[in-house]
């Protein structure tokens, strides 16, 4: 089941202090901050990929697979009740994750 665009728009509005962008991928959505994927929206739920520096803050979020075959993420819907905490975690994830690899040019 794919996520609705309205859900993605609502998440971006809720986390508005962040300059999040969204891109539809694999029938679901990826949320980007500073060019880095910081979260996924799958089945209309927010999923955050924990980093070493955010793992302790995400303990309240149950682990799971946002889609079959995915690596472990945390269902972060509970953080939306405290958007400031979610914003802080997403900022830290953006800083801790490696920048995207440059795309190779086609010859």
C-alpha positions as CSV (number, residue, x, y, z in Angstrom):
1,X,0.0,0.0,0.0
2,X,1.5,3.3,-1.0
3,X,1.6,6.4,1.1
4,X,-0.6,9.4,0.3
5,X,0.8,12.7,-0.8
6,X,-1.3,14.4,1.9
7,X,0.5,12.4,4.6
8,X,3.9,13.5,3.2
9,X,2.7,17.2,3.0
10,X,1.4,17.0,6.6
11,X,4.7,15.6,7.9
12,X,6.7,18.3,6.1
13,X,4.3,21.0,7.6
14,X,4.6,19.4,11.1
15,X,8.4,19.5,10.8
16,X,8.4,22.9,9.1
17,X,11.5,24.4,10.8
18,X,13.4,21.8,8.7
19,X,13.9,22.3,5.0
20,X,12.7,18.8,4.2
21,X,12.0,17.7,0.7
22,X,10.2,14.6,-0.5
23,X,10.8,12.3,-3.4
24,X,8.6,9.4,-4.4
25,X,10.5,6.2,-4.5
26,X,9.6,2.5,-4.8
27,X,5.9,3.4,-4.4
28,X,6.6,5.2,-1.1
29,X,8.4,8.4,-0.1
30,X,11.9,9.4,1.0
31,X,12.4,12.6,3.1
32,X,15.6,14.5,2.5
33,X,17.4,17.1,4.6
34,X,20.4,18.8,3.0
35,X,20.5,16.2,0.3
36,X,20.6,13.3,2.7
37,X,17.8,10.8,3.2
38,X,16.8,11.1,6.9
39,X,13.4,9.3,6.9
40,X,11.0,7.3,4.9
41,X,7.2,7.5,4.7
42,X,5.8,4.0,4.1
43,X,2.2,3.0,4.6
44,X,1.5,6.5,5.8
45,X,3.9,6.1,8.7
46,X,7.2,7.9,9.5
47,X,10.2,5.7,9.6
48,X,13.6,7.0,10.8
49,X,16.9,5.2,10.1
50,X,18.8,5.4,13.4
51,X,22.4,6.5,13.6
52,X,24.8,5.8,16.5
53,X,24.1,9.3,17.9
54,X,20.4,9.0,17.8
55,X,19.8,5.4,18.8
56,X,19.2,6.2,22.5
57,X,16.7,8.9,21.6
58,X,14.8,6.5,19.3
59,X,14.3,3.8,21.9
60,X,10.7,4.9,22.4
61,X,10.1,4.2,18.7
62,X,9.5,0.5,17.9
63,X,11.9,-1.1,15.4
64,X,10.5,-2.6,12.2
65,X,10.8,-2.9,8.4
66,X,9.1,0.0,6.5
67,X,8.9,-2.3,3.5
68,X,9.8,-6.0,2.8
69,X,13.6,-6.4,2.5
70,X,14.4,-3.0,4.1
71,X,17.0,-2.6,6.8
72,X,15.7,-1.9,10.3
73,X,14.2,1.5,10.9
74,X,12.2,3.0,13.8
75,X,8.6,3.8,13.5
76,X,8.7,7.4,14.6
77,X,5.0,8.3,14.5
78,X,5.1,8.8,18.3
79,X,7.7,11.6,17.9
80,X,5.2,13.6,16.0
81,X,3.5,14.5,19.3
82,X,6.8,16.2,20.2
83,X,7.9,17.8,16.9
84,X,10.8,19.7,18.4
85,X,12.4,16.3,19.5
86,X,11.8,14.9,16.0
87,X,13.3,18.0,14.4
88,X,16.4,17.7,16.6
89,X,16.8,14.0,15.8
90,X,16.4,14.5,12.1
91,X,19.0,17.3,12.1
92,X,21.5,15.0,13.9
93,X,20.8,12.2,11.4
94,X,21.5,14.6,8.5
95,X,24.9,15.5,10.1
96,X,25.8,11.9,10.9
97,X,24.9,10.2,7.6
98,X,27.4,10.3,4.8
99,X,26.7,12.8,2.0
100,X,25.2,11.3,-1.2
101,X,27.6,9.9,-3.7
102,X,28.1,12.0,-6.8
103,X,26.3,10.6,-9.8
104,X,28.4,9.3,-12.6
105,X,28.0,11.0,-15.9
106,X,26.9,8.9,-18.8
107,X,29.3,8.9,-21.7
